[in-house]
Amino acid sequence: MPNVTVSVDDSLKDRMDDHPEINWSEVARQAIREKLRDLRVMEELVEGSDLTEEDIDELAARIDQGATEEAMVDLDDQADV
């Protein structure tokens, strides 16, 4: 399996280190899968539509924000276990 390196700031790394029970690679894999799924759906929606590139960028930003919020909830849920 190929490796991907992710850079995080010191504060985030410290918080991650506070939770050694979390498989951070799996968290990242899930987030990437979800993002790719969302992009595929968005591509299907905009195919043949009259959306401008600005509209598409706004949709992508909203999807990113939603995925980030969902990942944070998942992390909180995993930390509570």
Secondary structure, DSSP 4 states (H G I P E B T S, - for coil): ---------HHHHHHHHT-TTS-HHHHHHHHHHHHHHHHHHHHHHHTT----HHHHHHHHHHHHHHHHHHHHHHHHHHHH-
